[in-house]
Amino acid sequence: MKNIQYKKALLIIVQYNNLMYEETESTIIVKRKDDSKAELSKEIYAPVDEREVKISALLFEGNVAEMRERGINWEFLLSRSGLSIGSKLVTLQEEQQQTSTTNQVQQQPPEFGVETSSQFTMGEFDGDATALFRFFETENLGKIISRPTVSTVNGVKGRTQVGSDISIKERDFAGNIIDRFYSTGTIIEVTPYIYTEDGIDYVYLKLKVERSSANPGTITTEIRKTTAETSVLLLDGEETAIGGLYVNEETSDRRGVPILKDLPWWVLGLRYIFGYDQKSIATKEIIMLIKADILPSLKDRIADKKGKGVLKEQMKKNAEEMRQYMQESQRDKENKDK
């Protein structure tokens, strides 16, 4: 190249070699285009071949006292072959024997079980386990809190919360009163790491589960927490279960003679004679089913975009799950009416 201004020659050379240059006050820096991407942190940049992990969870809250009153003793046998629940659902009443001069009659204890769901695999928890938990709902033994779903990039922490944020007044360094918010409820934090070895895709999942509740007092507010941290290895589409998260909820009820127990204190003190405050503590357990799905990368989505619509497939899947949920709810309502 002859008789060309140096900046124009530099621009031609840079573009020909797929480079870029940066001009400062005293220097001109020539660098690769990928260098700008390397300077970006993983929080704000991900390459097109990066993969995501979709975490699906099912949260069930069971009333421990109600289950004990029914005589239900259920345990989770956590194994890769499946989850055994129904075989432990029997009443705990002792057998009675009646003896007479002619014969002997033996009374068998009544059973309270779900034999159709006595054994099921974790891979199908969307059907059998959800139906089992819904059966507990109809018997007022617990309730399904929610079924959150969160997607996160490989190596990036994802968070989902079912609850509320409470504010507590505090003082800052200058002495001003400020409101500081604290998260309470059921909080799930997951950090997935995708690995491929011997042609097998698997996820190393760092999991933190927290169940907390706020207890306001006269002087300060107490936050009661129950946390569990674990690390598990899951294949693509595999599930795991976490149980044993207990929380105590304290309630206060006014009991006594109707009308008289609710009189003001200045009416001859009758409210203290005909009524009293009863405090009760309900112990509840959180059972959690968690599933990990490895999503395709952006390159794979572009390649499959011409063949099929990923969004349409997901919409059809969600519609089918909603239809099954409505049918199961209708059947449970009909069985309850009977």
Secondary structure, 3 states (H helix, E strand, C coil): CCCCCHHHHHHHHHHHCCEEEEECCCCEEEEECHHHHHHCCCCCCCCCCCCEEEEEEEEEEEEHHHHHHCCCCCCCCCECCEEECHHHCCCCCCCEEEECCCCEEEECCCCCCCHHHCEECHHHCCCHHHHHHHHHHHCCCEEEEECCEEEEECCCCEEEEEEEEEEEEEECCCCCEEEEEEEEEEEEEEEEEEEEECCEEEEEEEEEEEEEEEEECCCCEEEEEEEEEEEEEEECCCEEEEEEEEEEEEEEEEEECCCHHHCCCCCCCHHHHHEEEEEEEEEEEEEEEEEEEECCCHHHHHHHHCCCCHHHHHHHHHHHHHHHHHHHHHHHHHHHHC
